[in-house]
Amino acid sequence: MNPLYQTFLDYVKDATGPVLWVLDEHPFDLHPSLLPSDVDVTFMSNRIDQVTALKKAGIECLFNDFDFNQFPEAAFDLLIYRLSKEKAVVHHVINQSARVLKKNGQLIMAGGKKEGIKTYTDKATSYLHSEKNIIKLNRDIWLTALVNQHSDQPKLDDKNYSELTTIAEQDGLTFISKPGVFGWNKLDQGSSLLLEQMPDFMKRQSIPEDKQTGRVLDLGCGYGYLLANMKQFGFETLVGTDNNASAVAAIKATLAANQLEGEIIPANCADSITEPFDAIVCNPPFHQGFSVDNEMTERFLATTRRLLVSGGAAIFVVNLFIPLEEKAKKHFKRVDLLANNKSFKVIRLSGKRPIYKD
């Protein structure tokens, strides 16, 4: 077992009352069978893959956008949290911990030095009126255990985490987002480049522009920048999917603001979606450090191949350094470069290859 999760488990075993375990993007590295049966542990996550994995193991897990309002004040003796990547999310959890923890309840946080664990510890120590307590578990991870004395300090800046806000208006469309969504407060340059290629993409589909073209899926939809733009290209049915509860809330608001009808499905790389699509658009969450063998790349490409109708096509935008074309050849006969602006490239995938089973 990961030493961090063994330490988390030790705190749970010593708990004298209810425990809240907050899960973000980091994998839950602890078999549920190791949890003590005599401790009331509530799991909450904003990631549908975490929720699904726990449920398969027989553990209930709340799926929401870190909505602490469902819990009364002083409901928990212990709150466990592996730091999120985004500062606003971490500040939100620390802010909420003061309300949902009992007086003298403990906030247990862990993270790397580069993730800001020392800074967050200083902030939480001041906010909770706690004595500072931080230890180094290993070369990469530090853990802090703070005692809640109930805060009368101004909340940490969480960018109004719980509020949806208009971040842009473009070409008659309004885009609504919030902290917790990747790139939440800007129009993504890669997605803009993809949209510029859509007329060419549609012509290659050999579909008349004045015809309804069926179903389109935005795979990893974020707050809905791509999906909200798909109606102008004649798609009748709009479907978006994301594994993040923040994104699900934001894209629903974006569609509503533009009086667009669409189905939004929380799923881990569309794993719960079975109906096929005429087209798939995607700006996948591939970042620096990606390699051609990356499991996430394979999953996105395999999902795209699975969900496209025969004769359908997908359009991806990725950073220039990502060798998506090489990986895609396993799944598609045609891999066409539509654009390259020296930062991003747009790639069209078509001609599904058959899947051979041993």
C-alpha positions as CSV (number, residue, x, y, z in Angstrom):
1,M,0.0,0.0,0.0
2,N,1.1,3.6,-0.7
3,P,2.6,4.8,2.6
4,L,0.4,8.0,2.4
5,Y,-2.8,6.0,2.4
6,Q,-1.5,3.7,5.2
7,T,-1.1,6.9,7.2
8,F,-4.5,8.1,6.3
9,L,-5.9,4.7,7.3
10,D,-4.2,5.0,10.7
11,Y,-6.0,8.3,11.3
12,V,-9.3,6.8,10.4
13,K,-8.8,3.8,12.7
14,D,-8.1,6.3,15.6
15,A,-11.2,8.4,14.8
16,T,-13.7,8.7,17.6
17,G,-16.5,10.0,15.4
18,P,-17.6,10.4,11.7
19,V,-15.0,10.9,9.0
20,L,-15.3,12.8,5.7
21,W,-12.8,11.7,3.0
22,V,-12.6,14.1,0.1
23,L,-11.3,12.6,-3.2
24,D,-10.1,14.6,-6.2
25,E,-8.1,13.5,-9.2
26,H,-5.6,11.4,-7.3
27,P,-6.3,7.6,-7.4
28,F,-7.7,6.1,-4.2
29,D,-4.8,3.9,-3.3
30,L,-6.4,1.9,-0.5
31,H,-8.5,-1.2,-0.7
32,P,-11.9,-0.5,0.9
33,S,-11.8,-3.8,2.8
34,L,-9.1,-2.3,5.0
35,L,-11.4,0.4,6.3
36,P,-12.5,-0.2,9.9
37,S,-16.1,-1.3,10.1
38,D,-16.8,0.5,13.4
39,V,-16.0,4.0,11.9
40,D,-18.5,6.0,9.9
41,V,-16.6,7.2,6.8
42,T,-18.3,9.3,4.2
43,F,-16.6,9.6,0.8
44,M,-17.2,12.5,-1.5
45,S,-15.6,13.1,-4.9
46,N,-16.0,15.4,-7.9
47,R,-14.7,12.7,-10.2
48,I,-17.0,10.1,-11.5
49,D,-14.2,7.6,-12.0
50,Q,-13.5,7.7,-8.3
51,V,-17.1,7.2,-7.5
52,T,-17.5,4.3,-9.9
53,A,-14.5,2.5,-8.6
54,L,-15.6,2.8,-5.0
55,K,-19.1,1.6,-5.8
56,K,-17.7,-1.4,-7.6
57,A,-15.8,-2.2,-4.3
58,G,-19.1,-1.9,-2.4
59,I,-18.4,1.6,-0.9
60,E,-20.9,4.4,-1.4
61,C,-19.3,7.7,-2.6
62,L,-21.1,11.0,-3.1
63,F,-20.6,12.6,-6.6
64,N,-20.9,16.3,-6.5
65,D,-18.9,19.5,-7.0
66,F,-17.5,19.4,-3.5
67,D,-20.9,20.6,-2.1
68,F,-20.4,20.7,1.6
69,N,-23.7,22.4,2.2
70,Q,-25.4,19.0,2.4
71,F,-23.6,18.5,5.7
72,P,-24.6,20.2,9.0
73,E,-22.2,22.2,11.0
74,A,-19.7,20.3,13.2
75,A,-20.7,17.0,11.5
76,F,-17.3,15.3,11.4
77,D,-14.4,14.6,13.8
78,L,-11.9,14.1,10.9
79,L,-11.6,15.3,7.3
80,I,-9.0,13.7,5.0
81,Y,-7.9,15.3,1.8
82,R,-5.1,14.7,-0.7
83,L,-4.5,18.1,-2.3
84,S,-6.1,19.0,-5.6
85,K,-4.1,20.5,-8.4
86,E,-6.0,23.8,-8.5
87,K,-5.5,26.4,-5.8
88,A,-9.2,27.5,-5.8
89,V,-10.3,23.9,-5.1
90,V,-7.9,23.5,-2.1
91,H,-8.9,26.9,-0.7
92,H,-12.6,25.8,-1.0
93,V,-12.0,22.6,1.0
94,I,-10.0,24.4,3.7
95,N,-12.8,27.0,4.0
96,Q,-15.5,24.4,4.3
97,S,-13.5,22.3,6.8
98,A,-13.9,25.0,9.5
99,R,-17.7,24.6,9.2
100,V,-18.2,20.9,8.9
101,L,-15.5,19.8,11.5
102,K,-16.3,19.7,15.2
103,K,-14.3,21.9,17.5
104,N,-11.0,20.1,18.0
105,G,-11.8,18.0,14.9
106,Q,-8.8,17.3,12.7
107,L,-8.1,18.4,9.1
108,I,-5.5,16.0,7.5
109,M,-4.0,17.2,4.3
110,A,-1.2,15.7,2.2
111,G,0.6,16.8,-0.9
112,G,4.0,17.4,-2.5
113,K,6.2,20.4,-1.9
114,K,5.7,21.5,-5.5
115,E,1.9,21.2,-5.0
116,G,2.1,23.9,-2.3
117,I,1.6,21.7,0.8
118,K,3.7,24.0,3.0
119,T,1.9,27.2,1.9
120,Y,-1.5,25.5,2.3
121,T,-0.5,24.3,5.7
122,D,0.4,27.9,6.8
123,K,-2.9,29.2,5.4
124,A,-5.0,26.5,7.1
125,T,-3.1,26.8,10.4
126,S,-4.0,30.5,10.5
127,Y,-7.5,30.0,9.3
128,L,-8.4,27.2,11.8
129,H,-6.5,28.8,14.7
130,S,-4.5,25.6,14.9
131,E,-1.0,24.8,16.0
132,K,1.2,24.0,13.0
133,N,1.9,20.3,12.5
134,I,3.6,19.1,9.4
135,I,5.7,16.0,8.8
136,K,7.6,14.6,5.8
137,L,6.4,11.2,4.9
138,N,8.9,10.6,2.1
139,R,10.9,12.4,-0.5
140,D,7.8,13.6,-2.3
141,I,4.9,13.9,0.2
142,W,4.3,15.9,3.3
143,L,1.3,15.5,5.6
144,T,-0.2,18.1,7.9
145,A,-2.6,17.4,10.8
146,L,-4.4,20.5,12.0
147,V,-7.0,20.9,14.8
148,N,-10.0,23.0,14.1
149,Q,-10.7,25.8,16.6
150,H,-13.4,27.4,14.4
151,S,-12.3,30.3,12.2
152,D,-13.2,33.9,12.6
153,Q,-10.8,34.8,9.8
154,P,-11.8,35.9,6.2
155,K,-12.1,32.9,4.0
156,L,-9.2,32.0,1.7
157,D,-9.6,33.1,-1.9
158,D,-11.5,30.3,-3.6
159,K,-12.5,32.4,-6.6
160,N,-16.1,32.1,-5.5
161,Y,-15.8,28.4,-6.1
162,S,-19.5,27.5,-5.8
163,E,-20.7,30.2,-8.2
164,L,-21.2,29.8,-11.9
165,T,-20.1,32.9,-13.8
166,T,-20.1,34.2,-17.4
167,I,-16.5,34.2,-18.6
168,A,-16.9,35.1,-22.3
169,E,-19.4,36.0,-25.0
170,Q,-18.4,35.2,-28.6
171,D,-20.3,35.0,-31.9
172,G,-23.7,35.3,-30.1
173,L,-22.9,32.6,-27.6
174,T,-22.4,32.9,-23.8
175,F,-20.0,30.7,-22.0
176,I,-20.5,30.0,-18.3
177,S,-17.8,28.4,-16.1
178,K,-16.4,28.1,-12.6
179,P,-13.3,27.1,-10.7
180,G,-12.7,23.4,-10.8
181,V,-13.1,23.2,-14.6
182,F,-9.8,22.9,-16.5
183,G,-9.0,26.3,-18.1
184,W,-12.2,27.6,-16.5
185,N,-11.7,31.3,-17.0
186,K,-10.6,31.6,-20.6
187,L,-11.4,30.6,-24.1
188,D,-9.0,27.8,-25.0
189,Q,-6.7,28.6,-28.0
190,G,-6.7,25.0,-29.1
191,S,-10.4,24.7,-29.1
192,S,-10.6,27.9,-31.1
193,L,-8.3,26.4,-33.7
194,L,-10.5,23.3,-33.9
195,L,-13.6,25.4,-34.6
196,E,-11.8,27.2,-37.4
197,Q,-11.4,23.8,-39.1
198,M,-15.0,22.7,-38.7
199,P,-16.1,23.9,-42.1
200,D,-13.4,21.8,-43.8
201,F,-14.2,18.9,-41.5
202,M,-17.9,19.1,-42.5
203,K,-17.0,19.2,-46.2
204,R,-14.9,16.1,-45.9
205,Q,-18.0,14.4,-44.4
206,S,-19.8,15.0,-47.7
207,I,-22.9,16.2,-45.9
208,P,-24.8,19.2,-47.3
209,E,-24.6,22.2,-45.0
210,D,-28.3,22.7,-45.0
211,K,-29.0,19.2,-43.7
212,Q,-29.3,18.0,-40.1
213,T,-26.2,15.8,-39.6
214,G,-27.3,13.8,-36.6
215,R,-25.5,13.2,-33.4
216,V,-22.3,14.9,-32.1
217,L,-20.3,14.0,-29.0
218,D,-18.0,16.4,-27.2
219,L,-15.6,14.0,-25.4
220,G,-14.2,15.8,-22.3
221,C,-16.5,18.7,-22.8
222,G,-15.3,21.1,-20.0
223,Y,-17.7,24.1,-19.8
224,G,-19.0,23.5,-23.3
225,Y,-17.1,25.8,-25.6
226,L,-17.0,23.2,-28.4
227,L,-20.4,21.7,-27.8
228,A,-22.2,25.0,-27.8
229,N,-20.7,25.8,-31.2
230,M,-21.8,22.5,-32.8
231,K,-25.4,23.6,-33.5
232,Q,-24.2,26.1,-36.2
233,F,-22.8,23.2,-38.1
234,G,-26.2,21.5,-38.3
235,F,-25.9,18.8,-35.7
236,E,-29.4,17.9,-34.4
237,T,-28.4,16.1,-31.2
238,L,-25.7,17.5,-28.8
239,V,-24.1,15.3,-26.2
240,G,-21.3,16.2,-23.9
241,T,-19.5,14.1,-21.4
242,D,-16.9,14.8,-18.7
243,N,-15.7,13.0,-15.5
244,N,-15.6,16.2,-13.5
245,A,-18.7,17.4,-11.5
246,S,-17.6,21.1,-12.0
247,A,-17.6,20.7,-15.8
248,V,-21.0,18.9,-15.7
249,A,-22.5,21.9,-13.8
250,A,-20.8,24.5,-16.0
251,I,-21.8,22.9,-19.4
252,K,-25.4,22.6,-18.3
253,A,-25.4,26.3,-17.5
254,T,-23.7,27.1,-20.8
255,L,-26.3,25.2,-22.8
256,A,-29.2,26.8,-20.8
257,A,-27.8,30.3,-21.3
258,N,-27.8,29.8,-25.0
259,Q,-31.2,28.1,-25.1
260,L,-29.6,24.9,-26.5
261,E,-30.9,21.4,-25.8
262,G,-28.3,18.8,-25.0
263,E,-27.6,15.7,-22.9
264,I,-24.7,15.9,-20.4
265,I,-23.4,12.6,-19.2
266,P,-21.0,12.3,-16.3
267,A,-18.6,9.5,-17.4
268,N,-15.0,8.5,-17.3
269,C,-14.0,8.9,-21.0
270,A,-17.5,8.1,-22.0
271,D,-17.3,4.6,-20.5
272,S,-21.1,4.5,-19.8
273,I,-22.2,5.7,-23.2
274,T,-23.2,3.1,-25.8
275,E,-25.2,4.9,-28.5
276,P,-23.0,5.8,-31.6
277,F,-22.3,9.3,-33.0
278,D,-21.9,10.7,-36.5
279,A,-19.1,13.0,-35.3
280,I,-16.9,13.4,-32.2
281,V,-15.1,16.6,-31.2
282,C,-12.4,16.5,-28.6
283,N,-9.8,18.7,-26.9
284,P,-8.4,16.0,-24.6
285,P,-6.7,16.6,-21.2
286,F,-3.2,15.8,-22.5
287,H,-0.5,17.9,-20.9
288,Q,3.3,18.1,-20.7
289,G,4.9,14.8,-19.9
290,F,2.6,12.9,-22.3
291,S,4.2,10.0,-24.1
292,V,3.0,7.9,-27.1
293,D,2.3,5.0,-24.8
294,N,0.2,7.0,-22.4
295,E,-2.8,5.0,-21.2
296,M,-5.1,8.1,-21.4
297,T,-4.3,8.6,-25.1
298,E,-5.2,5.0,-25.8
299,R,-8.4,5.3,-23.9
300,F,-9.6,8.4,-25.7
301,L,-8.8,6.9,-29.1
302,A,-10.4,3.6,-28.3
303,T,-13.5,5.3,-27.1
304,T,-13.7,7.4,-30.2
305,R,-13.4,4.4,-32.4
306,R,-16.1,2.6,-30.4
307,L,-18.6,5.4,-30.5
308,L,-18.3,6.5,-34.1
309,V,-20.8,5.2,-36.6
310,S,-19.4,3.5,-39.7
311,G,-18.5,6.4,-41.9
312,G,-18.3,8.8,-39.1
313,A,-15.3,10.9,-38.2
314,A,-13.6,12.7,-35.2
315,I,-11.7,15.9,-34.9
316,F,-9.1,16.3,-32.2
317,V,-6.9,19.3,-31.2
318,V,-3.8,18.6,-29.2
319,N,-0.5,20.3,-28.3
320,L,2.1,20.2,-31.1
321,F,4.5,17.9,-29.1
322,I,1.9,15.2,-28.7
323,P,2.3,12.3,-31.2
324,L,-1.4,11.6,-31.5
325,E,-1.1,10.6,-35.1
326,E,1.1,7.6,-34.5
327,K,-1.1,6.2,-31.8
328,A,-4.3,6.8,-33.9
329,K,-3.1,4.6,-36.7
330,K,-4.0,1.5,-34.7
331,H,-7.7,2.6,-34.7
332,F,-8.2,4.6,-37.9
333,K,-7.3,4.2,-41.6
334,R,-7.3,7.9,-42.2
335,V,-5.4,10.3,-39.9
336,D,-5.3,13.7,-41.6
337,L,-3.6,16.9,-40.3
338,L,-6.0,19.8,-40.8
339,A,-4.1,22.6,-39.1
340,N,-0.8,23.3,-37.4
341,N,-0.2,26.8,-35.8
342,K,3.1,25.8,-34.2
343,S,1.3,25.5,-30.8
344,F,-1.6,23.2,-31.6
345,K,-2.5,20.8,-34.3
346,V,-6.0,19.7,-35.5
347,I,-6.3,16.1,-36.6
348,R,-9.2,14.3,-38.4
349,L,-9.7,10.6,-37.7
350,S,-11.9,8.4,-40.0
351,G,-12.2,5.0,-41.4
352,K,-12.5,2.8,-38.3
353,R,-10.3,-0.2,-38.3
354,P,-11.8,-3.5,-37.2
355,I,-11.1,-4.9,-33.8
356,Y,-9.4,-8.3,-33.9
357,K,-9.8,-10.7,-31.0
358,D,-7.4,-13.4,-30.2
